[in-house]
């Protein structure tokens, strides 16, 4: 987690995964976003008072990476 010193600022949650091969990058990035949701990582920040929270799942394979962003509903 990366938090702004001000509760009016942004907070970021990053979940990182290491992929077994380049073909799994997209799936693993989405899996990382699902983990953020399933484990309730945002809850801690919301309890602190943050309202602007952005969540990213990032997967790596060697020097390649894939980034997935949680979309707010």
Backbone torsions as a table, in degrees:
resi	resn	phi	psi	omega
1	UNK	NA	142.1	174.0
2	UNK	-126.9	124.6	-174.8
3	UNK	-122.5	142.1	170.7
4	UNK	-71.1	147.0	176.4
5	UNK	-62.5	-27.6	179.6
6	UNK	-95.6	137.6	177.4
7	UNK	-65.5	-18.8	177.3
8	UNK	-81.2	-11.2	179.9
9	UNK	-82.9	-170.5	-178.2
10	UNK	-93.0	152.8	171.7
11	UNK	-128.0	143.3	-177.8
12	UNK	-124.5	140.9	172.8
13	UNK	-119.7	127.1	177.8
14	UNK	-119.8	126.0	173.4
15	UNK	-115.0	125.3	-174.9
16	UNK	-109.7	140.6	177.1
17	UNK	-132.3	146.1	173.2
18	UNK	-103.2	122.5	-178.5
19	UNK	-87.9	151.0	178.7
20	UNK	-78.1	-24.5	175.9
21	UNK	-157.7	168.0	-174.1
22	UNK	-63.8	-28.6	-178.8
23	UNK	-70.8	-17.0	-178.7
24	UNK	-93.8	-1.0	-174.1
25	UNK	-56.7	-51.2	-176.8
26	UNK	-63.6	-45.7	-180.0
27	UNK	-61.6	-42.1	-178.3
28	UNK	-70.4	-34.4	176.5
29	UNK	-65.6	-41.3	177.1
30	UNK	-66.5	-37.3	177.5
31	UNK	-62.7	-36.4	177.6
32	UNK	-64.9	-41.1	177.2
33	UNK	-64.1	-41.4	177.9
34	UNK	-61.3	-37.5	179.2
35	UNK	-64.6	-39.8	177.1
36	UNK	-57.7	-44.5	-179.6
37	UNK	-69.0	-47.2	-176.3
38	UNK	-64.2	-38.9	-177.0
39	UNK	-86.0	-7.2	177.4
40	UNK	67.2	37.0	-177.9
41	UNK	-61.6	-27.7	-179.9
42	UNK	-70.4	-27.3	-175.0
43	UNK	-56.1	-42.5	-180.0
44	UNK	-59.6	-44.0	-179.2
45	UNK	-69.3	-38.5	177.9
46	UNK	-64.5	-38.4	177.1
47	UNK	-63.9	-32.0	177.1
48	UNK	-73.5	-19.3	178.3
49	UNK	113.9	1.6	178.5
50	UNK	-73.3	136.9	178.9
51	UNK	-113.3	-26.9	-178.4
52	UNK	-101.8	89.7	-176.4
53	UNK	-117.8	127.4	177.8
54	UNK	-116.0	135.9	-175.4
55	UNK	-119.1	134.4	-178.8
56	UNK	-132.1	136.3	170.3
57	UNK	-106.4	128.8	-176.9
58	UNK	-128.0	128.2	176.5
59	UNK	-117.4	147.1	-178.1
60	UNK	-125.6	142.7	166.2
61	UNK	-141.8	112.6	-174.7
62	UNK	51.6	-116.5	-178.4
63	UNK	-100.8	6.6	177.3
64	UNK	-97.2	150.6	174.8
65	UNK	-147.1	161.8	177.2
66	UNK	-134.8	138.3	179.8
67	UNK	-120.7	130.7	175.1
68	UNK	-121.1	138.9	-179.1
69	UNK	-112.7	138.3	175.0
70	UNK	-73.8	128.7	179.6
71	UNK	-95.5	132.0	179.1
72	UNK	-76.6	144.0	178.6
73	UNK	-107.7	NA	NA
